[in-house]
Amino acid sequence: MKKVFLILFLPFLISSCVEPELEFTIPDDQLVKLLYDIQVAEAALQTVHSSVKDSVVAIYYDQIYELHGVDQTILMENIEILKKSPVKSNKIYKKVLEYHKEAKEEKK
């Protein structure tokens, strides 16, 4: 009886331990540039301390969405994937840092 139980439920146990492969809804290189621009905008917003901050946030994000051809829904879908997959998140944010270094070098 124990063997039958193991044979029947072993596939379920194994499959529940495996993290499903989540895919971004936009190409990795586009996501890297999108996240970089968001980080730049968030850094710039740190200096805004007035009643217009919400308006400035909306303007920045609208420009970012337009520049990258995405909307808030697409951004949030990809952020959810980053939250659920630490390995992918680490890989993407390493690329964001590399992109930042390259952008800094180009400005010199």
C-alpha positions as CSV (number, residue, x, y, z in Angstrom):
1,M,0.0,0.0,0.0
2,K,2.9,2.4,0.8
3,K,4.5,1.7,-2.5
4,V,1.2,2.5,-4.4
5,F,0.9,5.7,-2.4
6,L,4.4,6.8,-3.2
7,I,4.0,5.9,-6.9
8,L,0.8,7.9,-7.2
9,F,1.9,11.0,-5.2
10,L,5.6,11.2,-6.0
11,P,5.0,13.1,-9.3
12,F,2.9,15.6,-7.5
13,L,5.5,16.1,-4.8
14,I,8.2,16.6,-7.3
15,S,6.3,19.0,-9.5
16,S,5.3,21.1,-6.6
17,C,8.9,21.7,-5.7
18,V,9.9,23.0,-9.1
19,E,9.5,26.7,-9.7
20,P,7.6,27.3,-13.0
21,E,9.6,29.0,-15.7
22,L,8.3,32.5,-15.9
23,E,8.9,34.5,-19.0
24,F,9.0,38.3,-19.3
25,T,6.4,39.9,-21.6
26,I,9.1,42.1,-23.2
27,P,12.6,41.3,-24.3
28,D,15.3,41.3,-21.6
29,D,17.2,44.2,-23.2
30,Q,14.1,46.3,-23.4
31,L,13.3,45.5,-19.7
32,V,16.8,46.5,-18.7
33,K,16.5,49.9,-20.4
34,L,13.0,50.4,-18.9
35,L,14.2,49.6,-15.4
36,Y,17.2,51.8,-15.8
37,D,15.1,54.8,-16.9
38,I,12.7,54.1,-13.9
39,Q,15.7,54.2,-11.5
40,V,16.9,57.4,-13.0
41,A,13.5,59.0,-12.7
42,E,13.1,57.8,-9.1
43,A,16.5,59.3,-8.3
44,A,15.5,62.6,-9.9
45,L,12.2,62.5,-7.9
46,Q,14.2,62.4,-4.7
47,T,14.9,66.1,-5.1
48,V,11.2,67.1,-5.7
49,H,9.7,68.1,-2.3
50,S,6.6,70.0,-3.2
51,S,2.9,69.6,-3.8
52,V,3.6,69.0,-7.5
53,K,5.5,65.8,-6.8
54,D,2.6,63.5,-7.8
55,S,2.2,65.4,-11.1
56,V,5.9,65.2,-11.8
57,V,5.8,61.4,-11.1
58,A,3.0,61.0,-13.6
59,I,4.8,63.0,-16.2
60,Y,8.0,61.0,-15.8
61,Y,6.3,57.6,-15.9
62,D,4.2,58.6,-19.0
63,Q,7.3,59.7,-20.8
64,I,9.1,56.4,-19.8
65,Y,6.1,54.3,-21.0
66,E,6.0,56.2,-24.3
67,L,9.7,55.9,-24.8
68,H,9.7,52.2,-24.3
69,G,6.4,51.4,-26.0
70,V,4.8,49.9,-22.8
71,D,2.1,50.8,-20.3
72,Q,1.7,50.4,-16.6
73,T,0.2,46.9,-17.0
74,I,3.2,45.6,-18.9
75,L,5.5,47.1,-16.3
76,M,3.6,45.5,-13.4
77,E,3.5,42.1,-15.1
78,N,7.2,42.1,-15.5
79,I,7.8,43.4,-11.9
80,E,5.7,40.5,-10.6
81,I,7.9,38.1,-12.6
82,L,11.0,39.7,-11.0
83,K,9.4,39.3,-7.5
84,K,8.6,35.6,-8.1
85,S,11.9,34.7,-9.6
86,P,15.0,35.8,-7.6
87,V,17.3,34.2,-10.1
88,K,15.9,36.2,-13.0
89,S,15.7,39.3,-10.9
90,N,19.4,39.1,-10.0
91,K,20.3,38.5,-13.7
92,I,18.3,41.4,-14.9
93,Y,19.5,43.9,-12.3
94,K,23.1,42.9,-13.0
95,K,22.4,43.9,-16.6
96,V,20.8,47.2,-15.4
97,L,24.1,47.9,-13.5
98,E,26.1,47.1,-16.6
99,Y,23.9,49.3,-18.7
100,H,24.4,52.1,-16.1
101,K,28.2,51.8,-16.3
102,E,28.1,51.9,-20.1
103,A,25.8,55.0,-20.1
104,K,28.2,56.7,-17.7
105,E,31.2,55.9,-19.9
106,E,29.5,57.3,-23.0
107,K,28.9,60.6,-21.2
108,K,32.6,61.0,-20.5
